[in-house]
Amino acid sequence: MTTVEIGSVTPEVAAIRHHYEVSNEFYRLLLGPTMMYSGGYWEDGEDLRAAHDIAQERKIDVFAELGRAKGAARVLDIGSGWGTLLNRLTTVHGVEHAVGVTLSRTQADHTASLGNPRIEVRVESWEDHHTDRPYDAAFCVNALEHFVLASLPPRERIKRFQAFFDKCHSLLRPGGRLVLHVMTVERPPLRRELIDDLKFLQREEFAGCYIPHLHELAATCEGSFEVIEIRNEREAFSRACRVWLQNLAERREEAVAMESEQVVARFERYLDIFAYTLEDGIFNNFRIVLARRP
């Protein structure tokens, strides 16, 4: 296991660390042993909480297949979280070397604690990442939403998405696949409660975060990638949010002792917002599979 930290702290980095540098112990309480912060793949009839960890591992296995990562020499995870995907790709799917980039130092520390010699994690932005050898596959699981600021004019946001896909193109071998999980937004109804909740997400919990429209992603990836699949999996993400809320409710006193009443209340509010907006079709969570054009 190799850890590298480079780069400077910008306002965008500070905003990300506000959310993701709550203690790893708190996140373990919230997310469970898998430490996977996205929607899982449950089978019909499964109890959501009891099968949560299996559902998360099942999702990674599907992603490995979609990315054609099994037995790959090198893979990249952009916004690699606590290293769960990297670890499973190397221990279950035969990946020889898995590289993760994250802006969270606590996430990198947790990944390092796995003690997996096939994993390299870098505390850096995707923009700063370089490689001497192209990757066979790349993944970005609910991280792209953090890479473009809502304060930018529409034209500049499009340029940022274009820069992301161009960067991924430069890092992958021809034909290599990029698998995304990314939230998108529909035109929200003008309800006061919803508007207040969306302001909370954008101004407080995920400051400056921009949830894109699907057409923005489609327009900016098409020159660099062929679209293999687009699948809306918002129900899987809303189910995960409901499980995490239950985990937090069951061990709330312990969570407050770990962090604070303010932190726990923040997480309760944002998870509830995500759950109901996904259930109401205001937010989507798309699985997008792309293949690098020559």
Sequence and secondary structure as in RCSB ss.txt:
>XXXX:A:sequence
MTTVEIGSVTPEVAAIRHHYEVSNEFYRLLLGPTMMYSGGYWEDGEDLRAAHDIAQERKIDVFAELGRAKGAARV
LDIGSGWGTLLNRLTTVHGVEHAVGVTLSRTQADHTASLGNPRIEVRVESWEDHHTDRPYDAAFCVNALEHFVLA
SLPPRERIKRFQAFFDKCHSLLRPGGRLVLHVMTVERPPLRRELIDDLKFLQREEFAGCYIPHLHELAATCEGSF
EVIEIRNEREAFSRACRVWLQNLAERREEAVAMESEQVVARFERYLDIFAYTLEDGIFNNFRIVLARRP
>XXXX:A:secstr
 EEEE S   HHHHHHHHHHTS HHHHHHHH TT   S     TT  TTTTHHHHHHHHHHHHHHHTT TT SEE
EEET TTSHHHHHHHHTS  SEEEEEES HHHHHHHHHT  TTEEEEES GGG   SS EEEEEEES GGGSSBT
TS HHHHHHHHHHHHHHHHHHEEEEEEEEEEEEEE      HHHHHHHHHIIIIITTTB    HHHHHHHHTTTE
EEEEEEE HHHHHHHHHHHHHHHHHTHHHHHHHS HHHHHHHHHHHHHHHHHHHTTSEEEEEEEEEE  
